[in-house]
Amino acid sequence: MSENTTQVKACLFCQEPITGPYSYMKTFCSKQCRLRRDKQAHHELNPYVKLCSTGKIGAMSEMLVCVDLMKRGFEIFRAVSQCCSCDLIALRGGKALRVEVKTGYRTKSGDCVKSLRKKAAQSPHDLLAAVWLDNHEIKYHPTID
């Protein structure tokens, strides 16, 4: 007589057994475990995230863009309020650019990611600066010289 032996998989986060329909296809016992593991992995790849508040991270990104734009010959004016329509104003050659700064993150594969929320995509800006704090990389859209 053969006994039906199905191997029970353990959740990759909490090590609890995975049960229920299609459990053989799952790697986490619940959505909460998957989200907690994703957050843990995100913090491992981007350690500055858990050390600072989102306001500090945004300010660090803005300061890096300020320095970079000043090196490129721009005069920079930074918003005093967090409720402004743009983060920076960059002046060069009598032309003003509204600059929106966003912080990007790394994925497990090492790719740079910045998910632009609707609000950022709809904000009135002439220049979008995406900053990765782990290596101080800045990408501009549209590109500038």
Contacts in CASP RR format, 6 or more apart in sequence:
PFRMAT RR
TARGET T0000
AUTHOR 0000-0000-0000
METHOD contacts of the structure
MODEL  1
MSENTTQVKACLFCQEPITGPYSYMKTFCSKQCRLRRDKQAHHELNPYVK
LCSTGKIGAMSEMLVCVDLMKRGFEIFRAVSQCCSCDLIALRGGKALRVE
VKTGYRTKSGDCVKSLRKKAAQSPHDLLAAVWLDNHEIKYHPTID
6 24 0 8 1.000
8 17 0 8 1.000
8 18 0 8 1.000
8 19 0 8 1.000
8 23 0 8 1.000
9 17 0 8 1.000
9 18 0 8 1.000
9 23 0 8 1.000
9 24 0 8 1.000
9 26 0 8 1.000
9 27 0 8 1.000
10 16 0 8 1.000
10 17 0 8 1.000
10 18 0 8 1.000
11 17 0 8 1.000
11 18 0 8 1.000
11 27 0 8 1.000
11 28 0 8 1.000
11 29 0 8 1.000
11 30 0 8 1.000
11 33 0 8 1.000
12 27 0 8 1.000
12 28 0 8 1.000
12 33 0 8 1.000
12 37 0 8 1.000
13 28 0 8 1.000
13 29 0 8 1.000
13 33 0 8 1.000
13 34 0 8 1.000
13 36 0 8 1.000
13 37 0 8 1.000
13 40 0 8 1.000
14 29 0 8 1.000
14 33 0 8 1.000
16 29 0 8 1.000
17 29 0 8 1.000
18 26 0 8 1.000
18 27 0 8 1.000
18 28 0 8 1.000
18 29 0 8 1.000
19 29 0 8 1.000
27 34 0 8 1.000
28 34 0 8 1.000
28 37 0 8 1.000
41 108 0 8 1.000
42 49 0 8 1.000
42 105 0 8 1.000
43 49 0 8 1.000
43 50 0 8 1.000
45 105 0 8 1.000
45 106 0 8 1.000
45 107 0 8 1.000
45 108 0 8 1.000
45 110 0 8 1.000
46 105 0 8 1.000
46 106 0 8 1.000
46 133 0 8 1.000
46 134 0 8 1.000
47 134 0 8 1.000
48 57 0 8 1.000
48 60 0 8 1.000
48 133 0 8 1.000
48 134 0 8 1.000
49 57 0 8 1.000
49 105 0 8 1.000
52 60 0 8 1.000
57 103 0 8 1.000
57 133 0 8 1.000
58 101 0 8 1.000
58 103 0 8 1.000
60 133 0 8 1.000
61 101 0 8 1.000
61 102 0 8 1.000
61 103 0 8 1.000
61 129 0 8 1.000
61 131 0 8 1.000
61 133 0 8 1.000
62 78 0 8 1.000
62 87 0 8 1.000
62 88 0 8 1.000
62 101 0 8 1.000
64 131 0 8 1.000
64 133 0 8 1.000
64 136 0 8 1.000
64 138 0 8 1.000
65 87 0 8 1.000
65 88 0 8 1.000
65 99 0 8 1.000
65 101 0 8 1.000
65 129 0 8 1.000
65 131 0 8 1.000
65 138 0 8 1.000
66 76 0 8 1.000
66 78 0 8 1.000
66 88 0 8 1.000
68 138 0 8 1.000
69 76 0 8 1.000
69 88 0 8 1.000
69 90 0 8 1.000
69 99 0 8 1.000
70 76 0 8 1.000
72 92 0 8 1.000
72 144 0 8 1.000
72 145 0 8 1.000
73 92 0 8 1.000
74 90 0 8 1.000
74 91 0 8 1.000
74 92 0 8 1.000
74 97 0 8 1.000
75 90 0 8 1.000
75 91 0 8 1.000
75 92 0 8 1.000
76 88 0 8 1.000
76 89 0 8 1.000
76 90 0 8 1.000
76 91 0 8 1.000
77 88 0 8 1.000
77 89 0 8 1.000
77 90 0 8 1.000
77 91 0 8 1.000
78 87 0 8 1.000
78 88 0 8 1.000
79 86 0 8 1.000
79 87 0 8 1.000
79 88 0 8 1.000
85 98 0 8 1.000
85 123 0 8 1.000
85 124 0 8 1.000
86 98 0 8 1.000
86 99 0 8 1.000
86 100 0 8 1.000
86 123 0 8 1.000
86 124 0 8 1.000
86 125 0 8 1.000
87 99 0 8 1.000
87 100 0 8 1.000
87 101 0 8 1.000
88 98 0 8 1.000
88 99 0 8 1.000
88 101 0 8 1.000
89 96 0 8 1.000
89 97 0 8 1.000
89 98 0 8 1.000
89 99 0 8 1.000
90 96 0 8 1.000
90 97 0 8 1.000
90 99 0 8 1.000
90 127 0 8 1.000
91 97 0 8 1.000
97 126 0 8 1.000
97 127 0 8 1.000
98 124 0 8 1.000
98 125 0 8 1.000
98 126 0 8 1.000
98 127 0 8 1.000
99 125 0 8 1.000
99 126 0 8 1.000
99 127 0 8 1.000
99 128 0 8 1.000
99 129 0 8 1.000
100 120 0 8 1.000
100 123 0 8 1.000
100 125 0 8 1.000
100 127 0 8 1.000
100 128 0 8 1.000
100 129 0 8 1.000
101 129 0 8 1.000
101 131 0 8 1.000
102 114 0 8 1.000
102 116 0 8 1.000
102 120 0 8 1.000
102 128 0 8 1.000
102 129 0 8 1.000
102 130 0 8 1.000
102 131 0 8 1.000
103 114 0 8 1.000
103 130 0 8 1.000
103 131 0 8 1.000
103 132 0 8 1.000
103 133 0 8 1.000
104 112 0 8 1.000
104 113 0 8 1.000
104 114 0 8 1.000
104 130 0 8 1.000
104 131 0 8 1.000
104 132 0 8 1.000
104 133 0 8 1.000
105 112 0 8 1.000
105 113 0 8 1.000
105 114 0 8 1.000
105 132 0 8 1.000
106 112 0 8 1.000
106 113 0 8 1.000
106 132 0 8 1.000
106 134 0 8 1.000
107 113 0 8 1.000
112 130 0 8 1.000
112 132 0 8 1.000
112 137 0 8 1.000
112 139 0 8 1.000
114 130 0 8 1.000
116 128 0 8 1.000
120 128 0 8 1.000
127 140 0 8 1.000
127 141 0 8 1.000
127 142 0 8 1.000
127 144 0 8 1.000
128 140 0 8 1.000
128 141 0 8 1.000
129 138 0 8 1.000
129 139 0 8 1.000
129 140 0 8 1.000
130 138 0 8 1.000
130 139 0 8 1.000
130 140 0 8 1.000
130 141 0 8 1.000
131 137 0 8 1.000
131 138 0 8 1.000
132 138 0 8 1.000
END
